Amino acid sequence: MRSKPAASSLPVVQISRRGVNRLQSGHVWVYRSDIVSANGVAPGTAVGVTDERGKFLGTALYSSASQIAVRMISPRPVDDLSRLLRERIQGALRYRERVVRDTDAYRVIFSEADFLPGLIVDRYNDVLSMQILTQAMDAEAVRETARYLGIGITGLINGLDPEVVVIGGEITKAWGLIEPIIVEETKRSLLAPRAYGIAIRRSAFEVRPSLKGALTLIQKDLLSVPHVG
C-alpha cells in the first residue's frame, strides 16, 4: 500500500477541483483562476499545494503576478530545496552529455522539461545565459531566490566551466541586492579555483539574456579573428 505524502511545513496554497484534476492528469501548472486561497503567501516563495479539503498535493513555486500561479516542483514535501536543485541540475547536465553532439551552443536546462520550473539556461561556447521566469517580490523572497541561484550557478560552473554567466528575468531588477548573495554562494561552493574568475553579469535585456549571450559569443568571435595583411 502506497504511503501518503506528509503535510508540508511551507505556506499553503489551496486550489480548486479543476486545478486538482489538472495536476492529477499530469500537468505541472495551476492557473490563477484555480487558486482558492493563498492568504499571506509571499510572491516567489515555495509553497505546499492542497485541495479545498486540505489534502496535500505537492510542493510548488508561487507567483502572485503571473497567470501561471503555481509551478509544481514535486508531488511530495520538499524539505531541502537546495539539495533538490543541485540534483536536478546534475541530472540535466548528465542528460546533455549523452545527447548533445558536435556543438557548444545548446539549451542546458529547459524549465519544466528538466523538472526545474521557471529556469532556462542556454550555452553559447563559454557563455551561459540564465533566464529566471519565476517571481520574487519581497526582500526575503529575493534573498532566498538569490541563494538558490548561487547554488544553481555553482552546479553549472562545476559541470560546464564557462567564462561568463548572464542572468536575466524579473528578479534582476533587484540586482544590487542579489548580486553579492549570488557571488558569495557561488564562491563558497566552487570546486575549481580557476572558477573564481568567472564573470557573473546582469543581462542588459532583462528578460532576454539569451540574446545577450548570443551577442557576447558573436562579439568574442569577431574580436578573435586574426588580422591578415
N, CA, C and O of each residue as an XYZ file, in Angstrom:
916
protein
N       0.851     -1.198      0.000
C       0.000      0.000      0.000
C       0.884      1.245      0.000
O       1.779      1.366      0.837
N       0.646      2.160     -0.917
C       1.479      3.353     -1.048
C       1.168      4.337      0.078
O       0.011      4.638      0.371
N       2.249      4.830      0.702
C       2.060      5.784      1.796
C       1.721      7.153      1.229
O       2.159      7.506      0.134
N       0.935      7.926      1.981
C       0.558      9.264      1.562
C       1.662     10.245      1.909
O       2.321     10.085      2.936
N       1.881     11.264      1.073
C       2.878     12.272      1.387
C       2.543     12.994      2.682
O       1.379     13.300      2.942
N       3.544     13.263      3.484
C       3.330     14.001      4.728
C       2.987     15.444      4.409
O       3.327     15.956      3.342
N       2.312     16.092      5.343
C       1.977     17.501      5.148
C       3.247     18.337      5.146
O       4.230     17.990      5.802
N       3.221     19.442      4.404
C       4.372     20.319      4.298
C       4.314     21.398      5.369
O       3.235     21.804      5.799
N       5.497     21.862      5.798
C       5.569     22.971      6.747
C       5.603     24.321      6.031
O       5.679     25.363      6.682
N       5.546     24.311      4.702
C       5.593     25.532      3.907
C       4.243     26.261      3.947
O       3.233     25.675      4.337
N       4.227     27.542      3.543
C       2.948     28.230      3.377
C       2.066     27.454      2.408
O       2.567     26.762      1.522
N       0.747     27.572      2.579
C      -0.180     26.735      1.828
C      -0.974     27.543      0.809
O      -1.468     28.633      1.098
N      -1.083     26.978     -0.396
C      -1.971     27.494     -1.432
C      -3.016     26.422     -1.718
O      -2.678     25.280     -2.030
N      -4.297     26.803     -1.607
C      -5.378     25.873     -1.907
C      -5.860     26.081     -3.335
O      -5.964     27.211     -3.812
N      -6.150     24.977     -4.009
C      -6.599     25.071     -5.400
C      -7.957     24.386     -5.560
O      -8.379     23.585     -4.726
N      -8.624     24.731     -6.665
C      -9.969     24.229     -6.934
C      -9.933     22.785     -7.423
O      -8.873     22.215     -7.681
N     -11.137     22.216     -7.540
C     -11.265     20.860     -8.058
C     -10.700     20.764     -9.479
O     -10.062     19.775     -9.838
N     -10.943     21.805    -10.280
C     -10.414     21.818    -11.640
C      -8.894     21.818    -11.630
O      -8.268     21.120    -12.428
N      -8.286     22.606    -10.721
C      -6.837     22.613    -10.598
C      -6.299     21.263    -10.173
O      -5.271     20.808    -10.676
N      -6.997     20.621     -9.241
C      -6.601     19.277     -8.797
C      -6.639     18.301     -9.964
O      -5.729     17.491    -10.140
N      -7.696     18.385    -10.752
C      -7.827     17.481    -11.902
C      -6.683     17.673    -12.894
O      -6.187     16.706    -13.472
N      -6.266     18.925    -13.089
C      -5.150     19.189    -13.993
C      -3.872     18.517    -13.493
O      -3.153     17.880    -14.262
N      -3.599     18.665    -12.200
C      -2.392     18.039    -11.638
C      -2.469     16.521    -11.739
O      -1.479     15.865    -12.065
N      -3.627     15.973    -11.464
C      -3.778     14.522    -11.499
C      -3.669     13.972    -12.916
O      -3.353     12.797    -13.103
N      -3.929     14.817    -13.919
C      -3.802     14.370    -15.313
C      -2.398     14.588    -15.868
O      -2.137     14.303    -17.037
N      -1.483     15.100    -15.016
C      -0.081     15.209    -15.421
C       0.428     16.604    -15.670
O       1.617     16.780    -15.936
N      -0.436     17.612    -15.592
C       0.019     18.992    -15.779
C       0.839     19.439    -14.561
O       0.656     18.926    -13.457
N       1.736     20.393    -14.775
C       2.579     20.881    -13.679
C       2.335     22.359    -13.385
O       3.046     22.954    -12.575
N       1.336     22.956    -14.038
C       0.947     24.337    -13.771
C      -0.469     24.382    -13.218
O      -1.314     23.550    -13.550
N      -0.708     25.377    -12.364
C      -2.064     25.704    -11.936
C      -2.276     27.183    -12.227
O      -1.469     28.022    -11.828
N      -3.369     27.501    -12.928
C      -3.615     28.881    -13.315
C      -4.295     29.666    -12.197
O      -4.908     29.096    -11.295
N      -4.169     30.978    -12.281
C      -4.702     31.865    -11.237
C      -6.189     31.643    -11.004
O      -6.656     31.743     -9.869
N      -6.933     31.346    -12.052
C      -8.372     31.152    -11.910
C      -8.719     29.943    -11.050
O      -9.859     29.801    -10.609
N      -7.738     29.070    -10.810
C      -7.986     27.882     -9.990
C      -7.399     27.997     -8.580
O      -7.366     27.015     -7.839
N      -6.938     29.190     -8.212
C      -6.464     29.416     -6.847
C      -7.661     29.758     -5.963
O      -8.387     30.716     -6.230
N      -7.857     28.977     -4.926
C      -8.951     29.216     -3.978
C      -8.492     30.112     -2.848
O      -9.210     31.020     -2.427
N      -7.273     29.847     -2.354
C      -6.752     30.634     -1.241
C      -5.229     30.645     -1.287
O      -4.587     29.618     -1.507
N      -4.665     31.844     -1.072
C      -3.210     31.995     -0.950
C      -2.934     33.086      0.089
O      -2.081     33.950     -0.111
N      -3.648     33.029      1.165
C      -3.581     34.072      2.180
C      -2.204     34.143      2.832
O      -1.704     33.149      3.358
N      -1.596     35.331      2.793
C      -0.321     35.540      3.470
C       0.871     34.902      2.796
O       1.954     34.862      3.379
N       0.704     34.400      1.580
C       1.818     33.751      0.876
C       2.615     34.812      0.132
O       2.062     35.547     -0.687
N       3.903     34.893      0.411
C       4.760     35.886     -0.241
C       5.023     35.480     -1.685
O       5.225     34.298     -1.965
N       5.024     36.436     -2.601
C       5.320     36.127     -4.016
C       6.705     35.505     -4.174
O       7.665     35.931     -3.532
N       6.796     34.499     -5.033
C       8.084     33.904     -5.351
C       8.563     32.848     -4.384
O       9.691     32.371     -4.507
N       7.734     32.468     -3.420
C       8.177     31.507     -2.413
C       7.740     30.092     -2.764
O       6.850     29.889     -3.589
N       8.384     29.114     -2.120
C       7.960     27.724     -2.228
C       6.750     27.519     -1.321
O       6.699     28.040     -0.206
N       5.787     26.759     -1.813
C       4.547     26.553     -1.071
C       4.147     25.085     -1.111
O       4.568     24.329     -1.986
N       3.326     24.705     -0.142
C       2.633     23.437     -0.207
C       1.298     23.654     -0.893
O       0.605     24.630     -0.606
N       0.931     22.759     -1.794
C      -0.328     22.877     -2.532
C      -1.314     21.853     -1.994
O      -0.978     20.677     -1.853
N      -2.555     22.305     -1.686
C      -3.579     21.396     -1.182
C      -4.879     21.601     -1.953
O      -5.066     22.606     -2.638
N      -5.767     20.623     -1.822
C      -7.112     20.829     -2.350
C      -7.937     21.591     -1.313
O      -7.409     21.990     -0.275
N      -9.207     21.791     -1.582
C     -10.038     22.602     -0.704
C     -10.315     21.927      0.635
O     -10.745     22.583      1.584
N     -10.072     20.623      0.714
C     -10.249     19.910      1.983
C      -8.956     19.808      2.772
O      -8.930     19.257      3.872
N      -7.869     20.349      2.196
C      -6.594     20.333      2.900
C      -5.701     19.157      2.560
O      -4.660     18.981      3.194
N      -6.076     18.340      1.570
C      -5.236     17.208      1.167
C      -4.005     17.714      0.436
O      -4.115     18.483     -0.518
N      -2.834     17.282      0.885
C      -1.573     17.735      0.308
C      -1.372     17.143     -1.078
O      -1.546     15.942     -1.286
N      -1.001     18.011     -2.031
C      -0.832     17.592     -3.426
C       0.599     17.707     -3.931
O       0.957     17.083     -4.930
N       1.425     18.502     -3.246
C       2.806     18.643     -3.689
C       3.397     19.985     -3.294
O       2.754     20.800     -2.632
N       4.636     20.194     -3.716
C       5.373     21.429     -3.451
C       5.524     22.198     -4.759
O       5.724     21.610     -5.821
N       5.424     23.531     -4.663
C       5.438     24.346     -5.881
C       6.066     25.702     -5.607
O       6.314     26.063     -4.456
N       6.321     26.450     -6.679
C       6.692     27.857     -6.599
C       5.453     28.685     -6.902
O       4.699     28.373     -7.824
N       5.245     29.742     -6.121
C       4.019     30.539     -6.242
C       4.316     31.921     -6.797
O       5.302     32.555     -6.421
N       3.452     32.384     -7.698
C       3.526     33.736     -8.235
C       2.189     34.430     -8.037
O       1.134     33.859     -8.313
N       2.240     35.668     -7.557
C       1.020     36.456     -7.383
C       0.731     37.315     -8.612
O      -0.317     37.957     -8.684
N       1.644     37.335     -9.574
C       1.511     38.217    -10.732
C       1.171     37.468    -12.017
O       0.373     37.955    -12.818
N       1.759     36.305    -12.226
C       1.572     35.563    -13.463
C       0.234     34.842    -13.480
O      -0.305     34.492    -12.430
N      -0.307     34.618    -14.692
C      -1.491     33.770    -14.824
C      -1.165     32.325    -14.467
O      -2.047     31.555    -14.086
N       0.120     31.961    -14.593
C       0.570     30.661    -14.081
C       0.936     30.894    -12.613
O       2.060     31.290    -12.305
N      -0.009     30.648    -11.720
C       0.182     30.987    -10.307
C       1.033     29.958     -9.578
O       1.747     30.295     -8.634
N       0.961     28.709    -10.011
C       1.662     27.626     -9.319
C       2.438     26.804    -10.338
O       1.881     26.341    -11.334
N       3.724     26.630    -10.080
C       4.579     25.748    -10.884
C       5.059     24.631     -9.967
O       5.823     24.875     -9.032
N       4.620     23.423    -10.230
C       4.923     22.306     -9.332
C       6.404     21.919     -9.389
O       7.014     21.868    -10.457
N       6.950     21.651     -8.219
C       8.334     21.180     -8.102
C       8.374     19.679     -7.856
O       9.183     18.958     -8.440
N       7.477     19.217     -6.971
C       7.480     17.819     -6.568
C       6.099     17.437     -6.050
O       5.399     18.278     -5.485
N       5.695     16.180     -6.233
C       4.430     15.735     -5.651
C       4.544     15.450     -4.154
O       3.565     15.069     -3.512
N       5.726     15.633     -3.612
C       5.967     15.367     -2.188
C       6.505     16.614     -1.483
O       6.919     17.564     -2.146
N       6.504     16.620     -0.172
C       7.114     17.746      0.552
C       8.598     17.850      0.220
O       9.284     16.837      0.088
N       9.083     19.066      0.088
C      10.498     19.309     -0.189
C      11.090     20.031      1.016
O      10.836     21.216      1.230
N      11.876     19.307      1.794
C      12.480     19.887      2.990
C      13.791     20.583      2.680
O      14.189     21.508      3.388
N      14.469     20.140      1.617
C      15.773     20.707      1.273
C      15.754     21.092     -0.201
O      16.144     20.302     -1.061
N      15.302     22.302     -0.488
C      15.203     22.765     -1.870
C      16.575     22.899     -2.518
O      16.720     22.678     -3.721
N      17.588     23.261     -1.719
C      18.949     23.389     -2.251
C      19.447     22.062     -2.801
O      20.021     22.006     -3.888
N      19.226     21.004     -2.049
C      19.664     19.677     -2.485
C      18.919     19.244     -3.745
O      19.518     18.702     -4.674
N      17.607     19.489     -3.771
C      16.812     19.135     -4.940
C      17.307     19.879     -6.172
O      17.397     19.302     -7.256
N      17.629     21.158     -6.008
C      18.129     21.971     -7.117
C      19.432     21.405     -7.656
O      19.600     21.262     -8.867
N      20.359     21.081     -6.751
C      21.651     20.510     -7.184
C      21.439     19.204     -7.951
O      22.038     18.997     -9.006
N      20.595     18.335     -7.425
C      20.378     17.028     -8.042
C      19.770     17.168     -9.436
O      20.158     16.444    -10.353
N      18.832     18.082     -9.604
C      18.173     18.218    -10.902
C      19.071     18.896    -11.925
O      19.006     18.574    -13.112
N      19.907     19.827    -11.487
C      20.873     20.422    -12.408
C      21.880     19.368    -12.852
O      22.217     19.293    -14.034
N      22.361     18.559    -11.921
C      23.291     17.487    -12.284
C      22.639     16.509    -13.251
O      23.281     16.032    -14.186
N      21.366     16.212    -13.026
C      20.641     15.319    -13.934
C      20.517     15.909    -15.327
O      20.665     15.196    -16.320
N      20.245     17.214    -15.410
C      20.142     17.882    -16.708
C      21.480     17.864    -17.436
O      21.523     17.641    -18.646
N      22.575     18.097    -16.710
C      23.907     18.082    -17.323
C      24.262     16.680    -17.830
O      24.813     16.529    -18.920
N      23.945     15.667    -17.038
C      24.241     14.290    -17.459
C      23.460     13.933    -18.730
O      23.983     13.270    -19.625
N      22.206     14.382    -18.794
C      21.398     14.100    -19.989
C      21.998     14.758    -21.221
O      22.079     14.133    -22.279
N      22.421     16.020    -21.098
C      23.025     16.699    -22.256
C      24.326     16.033    -22.678
O      24.640     15.991    -23.868
N      25.075     15.520    -21.736
C      26.309     14.815    -22.090
C      26.013     13.619    -22.991
O      26.817     13.272    -23.857
N      24.867     12.997    -22.785
C      24.502     11.822    -23.582
C      23.974     12.195    -24.963
O      24.234     11.482    -25.932
N      23.234     13.307    -25.069
C      22.513     13.568    -26.320
C      23.102     14.678    -27.181
O      22.839     14.712    -28.383
N      23.892     15.589    -26.606
C      24.429     16.712    -27.378
C      25.726     16.280    -28.061
O      26.621     15.730    -27.419
N      25.818     16.531    -29.353
C      26.998     16.143    -30.114
C      27.409     17.280    -31.049
O      26.560     17.937    -31.652
N      28.715     17.503    -31.162
C      29.302     18.372    -32.186
C      28.788     19.804    -32.147
O      28.640     20.434    -33.195
N      28.518     20.324    -30.968
C      28.133     21.724    -30.832
C      28.423     22.198    -29.416
O      28.390     21.422    -28.461
N      28.708     23.501    -29.302
C      28.849     24.088    -27.976
C      27.812     25.205    -27.790
O      27.996     26.107    -26.973
N      26.718     25.126    -28.565
C      25.608     26.057    -28.405
C      24.315     25.239    -28.296
O      23.861     24.671    -29.289
N      23.728     25.176    -27.121
C      22.540     24.348    -26.910
C      21.855     24.751    -25.604
O      22.430     25.458    -24.776
N      20.634     24.293    -25.439
C      19.872     24.550    -24.203
C      20.294     23.538    -23.146
O      20.162     22.329    -23.340
N      20.794     24.038    -22.046
C      21.285     23.185    -20.958
C      20.151     22.775    -20.030
O      20.067     21.617    -19.620
N      19.283     23.719    -19.701
C      18.138     23.453    -18.829
C      16.905     24.073    -19.470
O      16.925     25.228    -19.894
N      15.829     23.287    -19.537
C      14.612     23.740    -20.216
C      13.420     23.661    -19.268
O      12.461     22.927    -19.503
N      13.509     24.436    -18.194
C      12.385     24.650    -17.295
C      11.731     23.329    -16.870
O      12.412     22.414    -16.408
N      10.410     23.238    -17.031
C       9.687     22.051    -16.547
C      10.159     20.760    -17.204
O      10.037     19.693    -16.602
N      10.692     20.824    -18.418
C      11.175     19.621    -19.090
C      12.309     18.958    -18.311
O      12.516     17.749    -18.408
N      13.040     19.761    -17.538
C      14.111     19.230    -16.681
C      13.719     19.280    -15.206
O      14.579     19.197    -14.329
N      12.419     19.417    -14.935
C      11.895     19.458    -13.560
C      12.476     20.615    -12.757
O      12.668     20.521    -11.545
N      12.752     21.721    -13.472
C      13.261     22.942    -12.845
C      12.399     24.108    -13.309
O      12.838     24.917    -14.126
N      11.171     24.202    -12.794
C      10.215     25.192    -13.300
C      10.723     26.619    -13.191
O      11.233     27.040    -12.153
N      10.571     27.355    -14.291
C      10.949     28.761    -14.299
C      12.411     29.033    -14.575
O      12.820     30.194    -14.564
N      13.221     28.005    -14.823
C      14.651     28.198    -15.077
C      15.008     27.720    -16.478
O      14.781     26.561    -16.826
N      15.569     28.622    -17.278
C      16.068     28.279    -18.613
C      17.539     28.672    -18.688
O      17.902     29.798    -18.346
N      18.379     27.755    -19.131
C      19.813     28.013    -19.274
C      20.248     27.606    -20.672
O      20.021     26.474    -21.097
N      20.875     28.534    -21.385
C      21.438     28.263    -22.705
C      22.954     28.403    -22.651
O      23.497     29.229    -21.918
N      23.616     27.580    -23.440
C      25.079     27.651    -23.538
C      25.473     28.162    -24.908
O      24.963     27.694    -25.926
N      26.385     29.127    -24.930
C      26.985     29.629    -26.172
C      28.496     29.588    -25.981
O      29.098     30.552    -25.509
N      29.101     28.467    -26.351
C      30.535     28.268    -26.142
C      30.837     28.397    -24.649
O      30.380     27.563    -23.868
N      31.586     29.408    -24.230
C      31.916     29.545    -22.812
C      31.071     30.621    -22.120
O      31.468     31.166    -21.090
N      29.893     30.921    -22.704
C      28.942     31.846    -22.080
C      27.685     31.067    -21.700
O      27.116     30.356    -22.528
N      27.255     31.204    -20.445
C      25.993     30.630    -20.000
C      24.977     31.739    -19.809
O      25.261     32.740    -19.151
N      23.794     31.567    -20.381
C      22.714     32.535    -20.272
C      21.588     31.924    -19.446
O      21.047     30.878    -19.803
N      21.234     32.584    -18.333
C      20.185     32.090    -17.438
C      18.991     33.031    -17.480
O      19.149     34.246    -17.367
N      17.805     32.474    -17.641
C      16.574     33.254    -17.592
C      15.706     32.723    -16.457
O      15.389     31.535    -16.410
N      15.324     33.617    -15.537
C      14.526     33.248    -14.378
C      13.098     33.718    -14.621
O      12.846     34.921    -14.687
N      12.166     32.788    -14.755
C      10.793     33.131    -15.093
C       9.888     33.190    -13.870
O       8.726     33.579    -13.987
N      10.394     32.813    -12.702
C       9.575     32.837    -11.502
C       9.645     34.202    -10.842
O      10.568     34.980    -11.085
N       8.654     34.483    -10.001
C       8.525     35.783     -9.371
C       9.207     35.780     -8.001
O       9.206     34.775     -7.290
N       9.784     36.919     -7.653
C      10.304     37.121     -6.297
C      10.213     38.610     -6.007
O      10.985     39.399     -6.553
N       9.275     39.001     -5.151
C       8.991     40.413     -4.979
C       9.487     40.972     -3.647
O      10.183     41.987     -3.628
N       9.141     40.327     -2.539
C       9.567     40.912     -1.274
C      11.028     40.585     -1.004
O      11.583     39.663     -1.602
N      11.650     41.339     -0.104
C      13.103     41.264      0.091
C      13.556     39.877      0.514
O      14.585     39.390      0.047
N      12.794     39.236      1.396
C      13.209     37.919      1.896
C      13.138     36.878      0.780
O      14.025     36.033      0.654
N      12.081     36.943     -0.026
C      11.963     36.000     -1.149
C      13.081     36.231     -2.160
O      13.618     35.280     -2.728
N      13.429     37.497     -2.382
C      14.522     37.815     -3.305
C      15.833     37.236     -2.797
O      16.584     36.636     -3.566
N      16.114     37.406     -1.519
C      17.358     36.867     -0.945
C      17.408     35.343     -1.059
O      18.443     34.768     -1.395
N      16.277     34.703     -0.777
C      16.243     33.241     -0.854
C      16.424     32.780     -2.293
O      17.148     31.819     -2.550
N      15.775     33.455     -3.227
C      15.931     33.107     -4.641
C      17.374     33.302     -5.090
O      17.910     32.491     -5.846
N      18.003     34.382     -4.622
C      19.406     34.644     -4.965
C      20.310     33.536     -4.455
O      21.256     33.131     -5.131
N      20.014     33.052     -3.263
C      20.819     31.953     -2.708
C      20.682     30.697     -3.566
O      21.672     30.024     -3.853
N      19.458     30.385     -3.970
C      19.251     29.221     -4.827
C      19.905     29.418     -6.192
O      20.427     28.473     -6.782
N      19.870     30.650     -6.684
C      20.558     30.956     -7.937
C      22.049     30.673     -7.817
O      22.655     30.079     -8.709
N      22.631     31.106     -6.702
C      24.051     30.847     -6.474
C      24.365     29.363     -6.474
O      25.374     28.932     -7.031
N      23.488     28.576     -5.841
C      23.664     27.123     -5.820
C      23.568     26.557     -7.235
O      24.369     25.710     -7.633
N      22.573     27.037     -7.992
C      22.406     26.558     -9.354
C      23.573     26.928    -10.247
O      24.043     26.108    -11.036
N      24.041     28.162    -10.126
C      25.180     28.614    -10.922
C      26.422     27.806    -10.591
O      27.210     27.474    -11.476
N      26.595     27.489     -9.316
C      27.745     26.680     -8.907
C      27.742     25.333     -9.615
O      28.770     24.890    -10.127
N      26.563     24.674     -9.641
C      26.471     23.379    -10.321
C      26.780     23.483    -11.798
O      27.426     22.602    -12.364
N      26.320     24.563    -12.432
C      26.585     24.759    -13.863
C      28.058     25.055    -14.120
O      28.635     24.549    -15.083
N      28.668     25.869    -13.266
C      30.086     26.190    -13.435
C      30.942     24.946    -13.249
O      31.855     24.689    -14.033
N      30.639     24.168    -12.198
C      31.420     22.956    -11.950
C      31.280     21.954    -13.090
O      32.205     21.192    -13.371
N      30.104     21.957    -13.753
C      29.879     20.996    -14.824
C      30.323     21.465    -16.191
O      30.728     20.648    -17.019
N      30.257     22.795    -16.457
C      30.487     23.295    -17.817
C      31.680     24.232    -17.945
O      32.157     24.466    -19.056
N      32.173     24.772    -16.833
C      33.371     25.617    -16.827
C      33.272     26.798    -17.798
O      34.140     26.952    -18.657
N      32.235     27.635    -17.680
C      32.115     28.785    -18.581
C      33.027     29.927    -18.147
O      33.615     29.880    -17.066
N      33.143     30.943    -18.982
C      33.862     32.163    -18.627
C      32.915     33.266    -18.156
O      33.290     34.119    -17.353
N      31.665     33.235    -18.674
C      30.692     34.272    -18.345
C      29.340     33.613    -18.072
O      28.941     32.683    -18.773
N      28.639     34.107    -17.045
C      27.260     33.705    -16.768
C      26.400     34.964    -16.821
O      26.638     35.916    -16.079
N      25.393     34.964    -17.707
C      24.499     36.116    -17.873
C      23.141     35.751    -17.293
O      22.582     34.710    -17.640
N      22.600     36.593    -16.413
C      21.342     36.309    -15.728
C      20.294     37.344    -16.121
O      20.564     38.544    -16.097
N      19.103     36.882    -16.482
C      18.002     37.763    -16.823
C      16.730     37.337    -16.141
O      16.666     36.264    -15.542
N      15.714     38.173    -16.229
C      14.440     37.883    -15.597
C      14.050     38.988    -14.631
O      14.840     39.887    -14.341
N      12.828     38.911    -14.140
C      12.304     39.957    -13.268
C      13.149     40.178    -12.025
O      13.273     41.303    -11.542
N      13.731     39.100    -11.508
C      14.495     39.215    -10.272
C      15.712     40.116    -10.430
O      16.196     40.662     -9.439
N      16.214     40.284    -11.634
C      17.409     41.108    -11.828
C      17.129     42.592    -11.610
O      18.062     43.395    -11.562
N      15.858     42.965    -11.476
C      15.535     44.345    -11.111
C      16.060     44.672     -9.714
O      16.241     45.840     -9.371
N      16.301     43.638     -8.915
C      16.885     43.807     -7.577
C      18.347     43.390     -7.589
O      18.830     42.790     -6.629
N      19.059     43.706     -8.678
C      20.436     43.239     -8.861
C      21.359     43.672     -7.719
O      22.224     42.906     -7.293
N      21.177     44.886     -7.230
C      22.029     45.347     -6.138
C      21.902     44.495     -4.892
O      22.848     44.382     -4.113
N      20.737     43.894     -4.700
C      20.511     43.028     -3.547
C      20.992     41.605     -3.804
O      21.586     40.978     -2.927
N      20.736     41.095     -5.009
C      21.010     39.674     -5.238
C      22.446     39.382     -5.652
O      22.948     38.292     -5.378
N      23.122     40.329     -6.307
C      24.471     40.038     -6.814
C      25.436     39.575     -5.725
O      26.084     38.545     -5.908
N      25.565     40.291     -4.589
C      26.512     39.819     -3.580
C      26.144     38.465     -2.992
O      27.027     37.697     -2.610
N      24.845     38.161     -2.914
C      24.418     36.858     -2.394
C      24.799     35.760     -3.372
O      25.300     34.712     -2.964
N      24.565     35.990     -4.662
C      24.918     35.004     -5.688
C      26.421     34.751     -5.688
O      26.867     33.604     -5.718
N      27.193     35.827     -5.656
C      28.655     35.701     -5.692
C      29.162     34.959     -4.462
O      30.022     34.085     -4.578
N      28.641     35.295     -3.289
C      29.080     34.632     -2.055
C      28.760     33.144     -2.081
O      29.606     32.318     -1.740
N      27.540     32.802     -2.485
C      27.125     31.398     -2.518
C      27.936     30.627     -3.547
O      28.310     29.478     -3.310
N      28.209     31.246     -4.681
C      28.967     30.591     -5.739
C      30.390     30.300     -5.302
O      30.876     29.179     -5.455
N      31.058     31.306     -4.757
C      32.454     31.122     -4.342
C      32.575     30.121     -3.211
O      33.585     29.425     -3.098
N      31.558     30.044     -2.380
C      31.602     29.124     -1.231
C      31.579     27.666     -1.676
O      32.096     26.794     -0.979
N      30.980     27.400     -2.836
C      30.748     26.011     -3.236
C      31.500     25.562     -4.477
O      31.361     24.413     -4.894
N      32.299     26.445     -5.079
C      33.000     26.064     -6.304
C      34.048     25.005     -6.044
O      34.692     24.989     -4.995
N      34.214     24.116     -7.016
C      35.205     23.047     -6.892
C      36.572     23.480     -7.391
O      37.592     23.140     -6.791
N      36.596     24.236     -8.499
C      37.867     24.590     -9.141
C      38.272     26.019     -8.802
O      37.472     26.936     -8.991
N      39.496     26.240     -8.304
C      39.945     27.606     -8.005
C      39.869     28.522     -9.216
O      39.635     29.720     -9.058
N      40.065     27.983    -10.443
C      40.019     28.787    -11.645
C      38.673     29.472    -11.806
O      38.578     30.549    -12.396
N      37.611     28.825    -11.267
C      36.261     29.343    -11.467
C      36.005     30.643    -10.716
O      35.002     31.309    -10.972
N      36.884     31.018     -9.797
C      36.692     32.267     -9.066
C      36.759     33.477     -9.995
O      36.250     34.544     -9.650
N      37.374     33.332    -11.160
C      37.483     34.450    -12.082
C      36.329     34.557    -13.066
O      36.345     35.432    -13.931
N      35.332     33.694    -12.958
C      34.204     33.708    -13.883
C      33.337     34.939    -13.637
O      33.027     35.265    -12.491
N      32.948     35.620    -14.710
C      32.133     36.828    -14.604
C      30.657     36.458    -14.513
O      30.155     35.665    -15.310
N      29.967     37.041    -13.533
C      28.520     36.868    -13.392
C      27.886     38.230    -13.646
O      28.134     39.180    -12.903
N      27.067     38.330    -14.697
C      26.556     39.624    -15.138
C      25.039     39.631    -15.224
O      24.402     38.603    -15.454
N      24.488     40.800    -15.035
C      23.063     41.022    -15.279
C      22.859     41.291    -16.762
O      23.619     42.037    -17.379
N      21.827     40.677    -17.328
C      21.533     40.911    -18.728
C      21.008     42.320    -18.948
O      20.127     42.782    -18.223
N      21.545     42.992    -19.940
C      21.046     44.319    -20.300
C      19.660     44.235    -20.914
O      18.960     45.241    -21.022
N      19.263     43.025    -21.321
C      17.960     42.833    -21.945
C      16.934     42.315    -20.948
O      15.796     42.038    -21.329
N      17.312     42.176    -19.671
C      16.473     41.731    -18.562
C      15.830     40.373    -18.826
O      16.308     39.363    -18.309
N      14.763     40.323    -19.614
C      14.059     39.059    -19.788
C      14.552     38.259    -20.989
O      14.029     37.178    -21.259
N      15.554     38.769    -21.721
C      16.079     38.040    -22.871
C      17.595     37.890    -22.768
O      18.322     38.369    -23.639
N      18.085     37.228    -21.710
C      19.528     37.071    -21.572
C      20.142     36.224    -22.659
O      21.334     36.355    -22.939
N      19.349     35.343    -23.291
C      19.898     34.516    -24.362
C      20.376     35.380    -25.521
O      21.339     35.031    -26.205
N      19.704     36.512    -25.744
C      20.140     37.423    -26.799
C      21.502     38.004    -26.476
O      22.369     38.096    -27.344
N      21.689     38.400    -25.210
C      22.996     38.930    -24.820
C      24.063     37.852    -24.916
O      25.193     38.127    -25.318
N      23.703     36.603    -24.541
C      24.672     35.517    -24.644
C      25.115     35.301    -26.073
O      26.302     35.112    -26.342
N      24.163     35.328    -26.990
C      24.500     35.149    -28.403
C      25.357     36.299    -28.915
O      26.320     36.082    -29.651
N      25.004     37.529    -28.522
C      25.776     38.690    -28.970
C      27.182     38.666    -28.384
O      28.146     39.053    -29.045
N      27.293     38.206    -27.129
C      28.615     38.110    -26.500
C      29.495     37.138    -27.266
O      30.671     37.410    -27.507
N      28.917     35.996    -27.652
C      29.665     34.993    -28.406
C      30.082     35.539    -29.768
O      31.222     35.356    -30.196
N      29.146     36.214    -30.450
C      29.463     36.785    -31.766
C      30.576     37.820    -31.649
O      31.516     37.835    -32.443
N      30.450     38.690    -30.638
C      31.459     39.724    -30.430
C      32.830     39.112    -30.148
O      33.850     39.570    -30.663
N      32.828     38.071    -29.322
C      34.096     37.422    -28.987
C      34.727     36.804    -30.230
O      35.936     36.910    -30.436
N      33.904     36.158    -31.059
C      34.416     35.542    -32.277
C      34.959     36.579    -33.239
O      35.998     36.368    -33.865
N      34.260     37.700    -33.360
C      34.719     38.765    -34.249
C      36.036     39.354    -33.782
O      36.938     39.609    -34.581
N      36.137     39.569    -32.467
C      37.369     40.159    -31.930
C      38.539     39.192    -31.950
O      39.695     39.611    -31.887
N      38.245     37.894    -32.037
C      39.341     36.928    -32.010
C      39.831     36.556    -33.410
O      40.770     35.774    -33.557
N      39.183     37.126    -34.447
C      39.643     36.836    -35.818
C      41.021     37.443    -36.025
O      41.202     38.644    -35.824
N      42.009     36.622    -36.427
C      43.367     37.158    -36.600
C      43.442     38.172    -37.718
O      42.764     38.036    -38.737
N      44.264     39.188    -37.531
C      44.445     40.223    -38.569
C      45.315     39.662    -39.692
O      46.355     39.048    -39.454
N      44.858     39.891    -40.921
C      45.593     39.364    -42.068
C      46.102     40.549    -42.900
O      45.359     41.497    -43.154
N      47.352     40.492    -43.314
C      47.881     41.528    -44.172
C      48.819     42.470    -43.444
O      49.347     43.404    -44.047
